[in-house]
Amino acid sequence: MVRERESMELLDLRCFLKLVEEGSVTKAASVMHMSQPNLSRHLLRLEDELGAQLYVRDPKHAKLTDAGRRLFDYASAVVGLVDEALVEVGNESALPKGQVRIGFGDAEAMALVMDAIVACRAIYPGIVFHLHAGSSLTLLNRLNAGQLDFVFEVEHISRVDYCELVLPGTDVWGVYPLPGTPLADLSRVTPADLAGEPLIISRQFLKSAFLKRWAGEHYADLNPVVSMDVFPSEWRRLVQQRAGHMVGYLYFQNKPHQVLGSKGIPFDPPLHTCHALIWKKGRPLPLASQKFLEELERLSKEAEA
């Protein structure tokens, strides 16, 4: 359905985004070198066009309504794409410039992504990178909203709505037992062995189909005492204070951040997951993102050779 009048302007969206960023009309107007009444008129026009109140007016702080929070994702995507188009179309004869926004989790193959960033920067110094850590669900939401160009996904599952570059290697899952406990004496850990034991675990992995299939009838007996989206740098304290056994990738083994010197014990039956770089299908990649992807594809082929 085509609307009779399309009057929403880019400046209206920029004013709205600056309001969210600065937290008040006064600050937003100052940053945009605009009078407060003028900025307020842009915001009011946006609300009239959408037929919804976007924020609660307050002298000190502007609080977004539900409609405002929904608009924020779309406005960020629209303004971001326009800015990228201005950079790319205006620099066709020059070396590629622009930004590449990558969301990521934690896996050994992230080193390959870092290598691709270094290689891309060496060839195209005008390309800058923004990395955002988070869980797969959070990152996928940002990718869908146009706030990210790529997501580096651990525990990857192919989806019809996304393009993918599956990276070489797999993550091998296991447990880092507390020293001096019965688990520490095992060479393999079964679902029955973990039943009732206090576990420190990724929230994404805890809810995943991978773990549910592996644990089977013992899944309901798992006892996560600490779960998190992204492990903080001081997560070792949880193990040092004997909060529980850590479930994770066995590539931690023999690395400097090995848990208390305990040896990672693999799951039985074995559980491996792959990782991939994904991007939204049907959404053209900016030139800067295309160049980064080319470097990552090249390095992936070299790693597999």
N, C-alpha and C positions, 0 to 999 in steps of 0.2 A: 504494500500500500504506500503510495507516494503522498506526502503531506502537501497541503496547498501552499504552505509558506515555510521556508527553511531560513530562519533568521539567527540561529545560534552562531556567535562569532568566536573565533579563536581567542581573542583578547578576553572575552567573558570567562572562558575556561582557564586562561592563565591567571586571571584575578582570583578565581576560586581556588586554584592550586596554591597560590601564594598566601591566601588566607589560611589554608590548612597548614602550610609550612610555618607561618609566623605566629599563628594562634590568635590573631586579632586584626580587626580592620585597620586600626591605627598603624600597627607595625607593617602590615602588608602594603598599605598606601605609601608609607615612607620608603620602603624598599623599591617599590615600582615607580617612585617619583611622581606620584599621582595624589591629588587631593582626596580626602576621605569621602566627601560626597560623590566624587566621580567614581571611585572604586565601588562604593555602595550601589550606584546606579547600574554598574555592570553586573553585580551580584543579583540585584533585584530583577534585571532583565532575564538573567539565567533562570531564576526561580519562576518568573512568569511564563517563560518558554516551556519549562518542564512541568509546570503546574504543581510544584511541590516546594515546601520549605526545606532549604538545604542546611541551615544552621540556626542555632538559637542565639539571638542577639544578646550580648553581654558587654558592658564597658571594658572589662579586663580580658575576657577570654571567649572566643567563639567556639561553641560546642556543636559538632556535626550531628545532624539527625540521621535516621536510618537511610533516608533518601540521599543525604549528603555523602554518607560513607559509600553507598553504592556508586554514586557518580564519580567519586574520587578515583576508583580503579579505571573507569572508562576515560575520564579526563586525562589521567596520567598517560594512558596508552595513546590517545589521540594526539596530544601535544608532543609526546615523545616521537611518534612516527613522523609528524610534520617537521620537527627539528632535524630528524635523521635525513628526511628527504631534501631539506634545504642544504644540508652538508654534502650529501652525495651528488645531487643533481648539479650543484654549483661547483663541484670539483672533479668533473668527469675526466679532465685532461691531466689532473695531478695524481700523485700517489693517494691511495685510499686513506681516508680519515674517518673518524667517528668512534663510537663506543661500542663495546661488546659486553653484555650483561649476562653473567653466568651464575646460576644457582647450583649449589653443590652440597652433597652429604659427605660421608667419610669412607674412603676406600683406597686401597693401595694404588689403583689406576689413576687417581687424581694426579699423581706425579706426571703422567703422560699429558694431562691437560695443562699442567704448569709448563712442561717442556714446549708444548704447542704455543702457549702464550709468549714465551721467551723467543721462539723462532719467528713468530708473527711480528713481534715488536722489532726484531732485528731487521726485518725487511720493510716494515711499514711503521715507522716511528710515530706517525700521526694517529695510530689506533691505540686507544686506551681501554683498559679492562676494569670492570667492576664485578667483584665476587661477592655473593650473598649466601651465607650458610643457613641451613634449615632442614626440616623434615620434607619428605617427598610431597606430602599433601599440601603443605604451605607453599612449596616452590612451584608445584603444578598450578595452584591457584594464581600465583603471580605470573607464570608463563601464559596462562589463558587470558589474563587481563592485559597482556602486552607489556608488563613491567620487566620481563626477562626475555632474552633472546634464546638462551639455551638452559637446560637443566641437566646436570650430571647426576644421573640417578643410580643409586645403589639398590640392590635387590630388584633389578630391572624386570619389568613385565611389558611385553609388546602391546601397544594400543593402536587402534585404527586411526585415531585422531592426531597421531604424532609421527613425524619422521624420526629415524634413529640411526645412530652409528654405534654399534655394539663394539666395545673396546676389548682388546685381548686380555686374557687372564680371568680368573674367577676368585671370589672370596670363599675361603674355607672356614666354616663355622665351628666353634667349640666353646669351651669354658675354661676360665682361669680360676682354679679352685683356691680357696684359702689354704695356706700351708698348714699341715698338721690335721687336716680333716680327712674323712674316708674318701672323698672325691679325689684328693691329691694322690692317692695310691693307685688310681685306675689308669689304664692305657687308652680306654675308649669310654665315652659317656653316653648312656642310653637315656631315653625319656624317663624310664622308671628311676634311674639314678638321680635325676633332677627333681623328681616329685617331692614337694614339701620343702626343698632347700631354698634358703634366702638368695634371691638373684638380683643382680644389678644388670639392667638390660635396656636396650633401645626401645622406645615406645613403638616406633614404626615396625621393628622386627617382632615385638611382642604381639602385635595385631595382625601380622602378615599371614598370608596363606601358606607361606613356606614353613613357618614354625608350626602352624596348626596341623599341616600334613605330617610333618616330622614327628611331632609329639603324639599325635593320634589320641587315643583314649586318655592319655596322661596329661593332655593340654590343660584340663581343668584343675589339675593338681599342681601346676607351676605356681611358684610363690614369688612374684616380683615385689621386692621391698623398696627398690628404687628404680624408677624408669624415667627416661628423659628423651627429648627430641634430638638434642645435640649434646654430646658429652663435653662438659666444661674442662678447662685445662687442669683443674684441681680435683678431677674425679678420683685420682688415686687415693685421696684421703678416705674415701668411702671404703676402699679395700683395706687400707692401713688400719682403720678403726674397726675392721672385721664386720662391716655391714652386710656383706654377702659375697658370693662368687660372681665374677663378672662373665657374662655371656658376650662373645664378640668374635671378631675375625682373628684367625690364628696368625696373621702376618704381624701382629704385635710381638710374636715370639722372637726372642733374640734381638729385639730392637731396644734402643735406649730407654723407652718408656714402658718396658716390660713390667708387669704387675708384680711387685714384691719378689721378683726372682722366681715366681712360680711358673711352671711350664704349662703352656696351653695344651689342653687335651681335646682331640677332635670328637665330634659327634659320631654316634653309631646308631643307625646307618648314617653315612656321610651326608653332609648338607653343603652344597655349593650354590652360590648365587653369582650372577653376572652383573656387569654395570655398563651403562651406555650414556651417550650424550643424546638428548632428545630435543626437538623443536617442533613448533606448531605446524601441522600440515596445512597447506593452502595459504600461509602467510609468507609473503616474500621476505627473504633474509636481506638485511642491509649489506652493502658491499663489504664493510668491515667484518661482519659476521661470516660472510662467505670466505674471506681470506683466512680467517682463523680456522674455519672448518676444513679448508684445503690442507692447512698445515697439520691439523690433527689427523686427518685421513692418511697423510703421508707418513707420519710417525707411527700410526697404528699398523700400517702395512710393513714398515721396517721392523717393528717389534714382533710381528708374526713370522717374518722371514727366517 
